[in-house]
Amino acid sequence: MSEKIFLCSICNINSGTCKEDCKFCSQSVRYKADIERYKQKPIDTIVQEAKTAQDNGALGFCLVTADKGLNDKTLKFVCDVAKAVREAAPQLRLIACNGTATLEQLLVLKDAGIKAYNHNLETSRDFYPQICTTHPWDERYETCKNVNEAGLVLISGGIFGLGETQQDRISMLESLKSLNPTSVPINFYHHNEALELKPNTLDIDEALELIRLTRKTLPHAERIMVAGGRELMFGERQNEIFAYGANSIVIGNYLTTSGRLMSKDLEMLQSLELEVATKVK
């Protein structure tokens, strides 16, 4: 594991418009969660968020859209945003996270300056029908294969605390291993009262062990990232995640929930004498 910590920031460039029924996601229109919804965030706003992320040490900047997958309109918007961000914050590695994608669509993103694509498996193939019925797990896996074929950096992980068994977690990690992702974002389910799923029952020690299990199962992944749900899951013990194998975190806000101040995360890393990565391998 690298001793330097890779920081990433995510930007919800279109929010709360998805028609899928993923039971863990407040961005589905089906559950009527009380979140901000918009078709396209103004590009000037996105650029300002990118500059802030860069100024706070982020190397990755992820452009997220809340839909099942890419269509022509979304693809053009992501490419336009990528061009603007590249000009304003050239140190950032641009990541796209736009759902299922064909090889052809991914190559268009690559030509626009996108370096990596994030598409999570979320959970095991067997458990997936319990949390989503509007598209199959195999479609997610196929998109990840497309990312590799396109020559983009693959970022793929999942969510713990959805009601899955330990065997489901192991199965998901083994599936991820077969895809050889460069970065593995691990999320911990953040319950919203509008969602059908029960709240996450994991405790902190169990969650830490799942980070260790992820690192053990995917020893060749450059980054094990603790992403969504970090603040809620670990509270005052967030500093322990690095001892269990994490070497990357998301700083700033998430898609529909708030993170803590970026300065607080930087202070945490400084207190642990952990250096922030300043370049991508």
Sequence and secondary structure as in RCSB ss.txt:
>XXXX:A:sequence
MSEKIFLCSICNINSGTCKEDCKFCSQSVRYKADIERYKQKPIDTIVQEAKTAQDNGALGFCLVTADKGLNDKTL
KFVCDVAKAVREAAPQLRLIACNGTATLEQLLVLKDAGIKAYNHNLETSRDFYPQICTTHPWDERYETCKNVNEA
GLVLISGGIFGLGETQQDRISMLESLKSLNPTSVPINFYHHNEALELKPNTLDIDEALELIRLTRKTLPHAERIM
VAGGRELMFGERQNEIFAYGANSIVIGNYLTTSGRLMSKDLEMLQSLELEVATKVK
>XXXX:A:secstr
  SEEEEEEEEEEEBS B S  TT TTBGGGT S   BS   HHHHHHHHHHHHHTT  EEEEEE SSB  HHHH
HHHHHHHHHHHHH TTSEEEEE SB  HHHHHHHHHTT  EEE   BS TTTGGGT  SS HHHHHHHHHHHHHH
T EEE  EEE SS  HHHHHHHHHHHHHH  SEEEEEE    TTSSS      HHHHHHHHHHHHHH TT SEEE
E TTHHHHHGGGGGGGGGGT  EEE S  SSS    HHHHHHHHHHTT EE  S  
